């Protein structure tokens, strides 16, 4: 895997890695092909797409049979040429971008809902509450584009359109303030923030200072990283609505979380989190493909198995047949608490 194990998104990257490792330990006990051994090689890209590309090339050259748990739209996009050239399957990417889903890529298998499904859930929630004056603030990349485009499409479906939309062109205070002012002057009841976690606090803070007291909503790619927010920042963000693409880490009634908890109980210090559960799901899916390959594990077999056979996972039935690459449409909404945790 290549992920941000240092830098602004370190918490997300390390959570993914923790989940992948936990699943590997489970798979080792469940029976890897006779004589085989699963080994994780986790490389740090710091959130830099060029480093992600270099890491992917290094992993391919080192003989990896598959890769998993990449983070960030730009890092995945940068790595695609190497994945395709080596026919190396990427099973699970922590990105909601629709540009990675449509058109489907043969080597890219998604195990989280995309921006389409997330925005459908968000708009349904706001519509149910009667919050129909909706604005959007996005950042200038694939995540931002996916969020703003999907919001517009969902609102059209119910006969509405955004009351205002603005893009953060420069991620300094002036750029954020300009984008916030442009949207808040339209007095929205709710504002979708299609921005990274590092921009959320500044954006909300500027909005509150400007007297904009809308309901703020972020998507999962941003929300999972907000668990690291503490102190005054957490209190200022309390009440933020966050969409999630895996079940709550403490929802033991869900089979995936129950399986995660059983495996984590045997590993002191394994703390449940959304990124860890996500990484665990990714590796359980990849492990099932490896198991189905039997003694003939290879890149070709893993890729062929993923695209031709259904995968039985705890609480999920995944099927990538007929060329489609959307393995899950699971979305639920949570509230960020003042202590930085999430409430369903």
C-alpha positions, 0 to 999 in steps of 0.5 A, spaced: 500 500 500 501 507 499 498 512 503 500 518 507 503 515 513 506 522 515 503 529 513 496 532 514 493 526 512 497 521 517 491 519 521 487 517 516 493 513 512 495 510 519 488 508 520 488 504 513 494 501 515 492 498 522 486 495 519 489 492 513 494 489 518 489 486 522 485 483 516 492 480 514 493 477 521 485 474 520 487 471 513 493 468 516 489 464 521 484 463 516 488 459 511 493 462 506 494 457 500 499 452 503 506 454 503 504 461 502 505 467 507 501 474 506 506 480 507 504 487 507 509 493 504 506 499 506 510 505 503 509 513 505 507 518 500 505 523 505 499 525 500 504 527 494 501 524 488 508 524 485 510 519 491 504 515 490 506 514 483 513 512 485 511 508 490 506 504 486 512 503 481 516 500 486 511 495 489 510 493 482 517 492 480 518 488 487 513 483 485 506 485 489 500 481 487 496 487 488 495 493 492 490 496 497 488 502 501 491 508 497 488 515 499 486 521 495 484 522 488 490 525 486 494 519 488 490 514 485 489 518 479 497 519 478 498 511 480 493 509 474 498 508 468 502 503 472 497 499 475 494 498 468 501 497 465 502 492 470 495 489 470 496 490 478 489 490 482 488 496 486 483 493 491 480 499 495 481 507 494 479 512 500 476 517 495 469 519 493 471 522 486 466 519 481 472 521 476 475 514 479 469 510 478 466 512 471 468 510 466 470 503 470 477 502 470 479 494 469 484 495 475 481 499 480 476 496 485 471 500 489 469 498 496 466 505 498 460 509 496 462 514 491 460 522 491 453 520 487 451 515 493 453 520 498 450 526 496 444 522 495 444 521 502 445 528 504 440 531 500 435 526 502 437 528 509 436 535 508 430 535 504 427 531 510 429 536 515 426 542 510 433 545 509 432 547 501 436 553 501 443 549 500 450 552 498 456 548 496 463 550 497 468 546 494 476 546 493 479 546 486 480 538 485 477 532 483 474 531 490 471 538 490 468 537 483 465 531 485 462 534 490 459 540 487 457 536 481 453 531 484 450 536 489 447 540 483 445 533 480 441 531 486 438 538 487 435 538 480 432 531 481 428 534 486 426 540 482 432 545 486 438 548 485 444 551 489 442 558 492 450 559 491 456 555 489 464 557 490 470 554 489 476 555 494 482 557 488 487 558 493 488 555 500 490 561 504 485 565 509 484 570 503 482 564 498 477 561 504 474 568 506 472 570 499 469 563 497 465 563 504 463 570 503 460 569 496 456 563 499 454 566 505 451 572 502 445 568 499 443 566 506 443 558 505 440 554 510 445 548 509 452 548 506 456 542 503 463 543 504 467 539 498 473 540 501 479 536 505 479 536 513 485 541 513 480 546 510 474 545 514 475 548 520 478 555 517 471 555 512 466 554 518 470 559 522 470 564 517 462 562 516 461 563 523 464 570 524 461 572 518 454 570 521 453 564 517 449 559 521 447 554 516 448 547 517 454 544 515 455 538 511 462 534 509 463 527 505 466 521 508 473 523 505 473 529 509 470 526 515 474 520 517 480 525 518 476 529 523 477 524 528 483 528 530 480 534 531 480 536 539 480 542 543 477 549 541 477 546 534 472 540 536 467 545 540 467 549 534 465 544 529 460 540 533 454 539 530 457 538 523 454 533 519 458 527 516 457 522 511 460 515 512 461 509 508 463 504 513 459 502 519 460 506 525 466 503 529 462 501 535 456 498 531 457 491 534 451 489 531 454 489 524 457 483 522 463 487 519 464 491 525 463 484 530 469 481 525 473 487 526 472 487 534 474 480 534 480 481 531 482 487 534 481 484 541 487 479 540 491 485 538 493 490 544 492 497 542 488 496 536 483 502 537 477 502 532 476 508 527 473 509 521 479 509 517 481 502 520 475 499 519 475 501 511 482 498 511 480 492 514 474 491 509 479 493 503 484 487 505 478 482 507 476 483 500 483 482 497 484 476 502 478 473 499 480 473 492 487 471 494 483 465 498 479 463 491 486 463 487 488 457 491 495 455 490 495 459 483 496 466 486 498 471 481 496 478 479 493 475 473 489 470 478 487 476 483 485 480 477 481 475 474 477 473 480 475 480 482 472 481 476 468 474 475 467 471 482 462 474 488 466 476 494 462 474 501 465 479 506 462 480 513 455 484 512 457 485 505 456 482 498 461 484 493 460 483 486 464 486 480 462 482 474 460 485 468 465 490 468 462 495 474 467 497 479 462 499 485 462 494 490 458 498 496 453 503 496 453 503 504 452 511 506 450 513 513 450 520 516 453 522 523 454 528 527 461 530 530 461 531 537 464 536 541 469 531 543 471 529 536 467 523 536 461 521 531 454 520 533 450 516 529 
